[in-house]
Structures are given as structure tokens and as C-alpha cells.
């Protein structure tokens, strides 16, 4: 890890690394899109609780405790240059995945 900010209460072992954090944020963005697109069609669902359930699944998949994720997210928000790198990395992954998805599929002739 790269950081040691004893004055802010963060230790390097507490902060999730940039690459891993970018992957988690990417998966959370996908979870949010899933909730918005599919689950909210059922009007009985509460958006916040549905999204939290999906975020919990993402964190479990990445083997990250919610408190550690929250602290890491807070750390990166307090370090805008690093936070920008996370967002740019997650966005680049989304663009790559979209381009790869379209390049592999053949159009469906109607």
C-alpha cells in the first residue's frame, strides 16, 4: 500500500489498493444499473434497500468488509487525485468491456 495518514486515522493496511478499489467501484456501478433497470420495475421494492443488498453482494464477492470499503472510499474522497484515478480506471474498464461485447456479437438480422 502507498499511504500512511496517521493524522486522519488511516493506515496503509486499512485502505484498499487502487486497482482493487476500482474493480469494486466498477462492480457497484453495475449493481446500481441492475437495480435501476430491472429490480425497480417492481414498484414494491425500495431502491435504497435493493441497492444496499446488491452492494453487500459485491463486497462479499470481493471479500471486503463493508467498514473497510467505507473507510477506503472516504480516504479516496479526501485524496482527489487518487479518487480521480479510481473513477478513470473503472470508466476505462466499462468502455473496454462495452467495446469487447459489441465486437464479439453479430447483429441480429430482423
N, C-alpha and C positions, 0 to 999 in steps of 0.2 A: 504494500500500500504506500501511498505517497504523502499522506498528511499526518500532521500532529498538531492539533489545535487545542492545547490544554486549557486555554482561556475560555474557549467556547464549549468545553465539555466533551469534545470529540477526540477519540483516539483512533489511530490508523486501523486498529483491528475492528473497530465498530463500523467503519464506513465501507460500504460495498464498492468494489472496484468499478471503474468507469465502464468497461466492456460488459461486465455482468449487469450493472445497473441499467445500461442502455438496452440490453436484451429484456430485462424485466419491464422497463417502461414501454417497450415495443409491444410486449405481450399484454400489458394492461390496456394499451390503446386498442388492441384487437378485441379485448374483452369488453371495453366500453362500446365499441362499434357493434359487437354482437348483441349487447343488451339493448342498445338504441334501435337496432334494426329488427331483431327477432323477438326478444322477450317482451318488449313494451307493447307489442301488438295485443298482448293480453292485458287489458286495462286494469285487472285486479292486482297486477304486480306493482310494487313500489320500486321506482327507479333506483333510489339510493341503496335499498337493501339488496336488490338484484345485482347491482354493480359491485357492492361490497362482497357478495358471495363469489362473484367471478374473480375479483382481485384476490380474495383468500385462496382460490384455486391456483391462480398464477403464482402466488408466493409459495404455496405448498409445492408446486411443480419445480420451482427454482430453489427449494429448500432454504427459504429465507423467513425468519421470524418477522411478523408484522412490525414489532417495535424497532428491529434493526433496519427494516426498509424505511420506516417513518423517519428515523434519525438520519439515515443516509440521504434521504430526499431533502430533509431540512438542511443538512450540511451542503448539498449541492446548490440549493437555492441561495445559500449565503455566499456561494462562490460562483458568481455569474459566468465566468469564463468556462469553468468546468461544466456547469449546468448546460451551457450552450453546446458544448461538445457532446454531451449525452443526447440532447434533443436532435442535433445534426446526425449523430450516429444512428439513432433509432429511425429517423426520417430516411436516411440513405438506405437502410435495410428495407424499409417499406417500399421504396422506389424500386430497388433491385428485385424484391420478391414479386412486385406487380409486373415488372418487365419480363421476368422469367416465366411467370404464369401465362402471360399473353403470348410469349414466343413459343411456348410448348403446346398451346391449344390451337386447334384448327377451327376456323369459323364453321358454324353450323348452318349449312345452306337451308333456306326456308322454302 
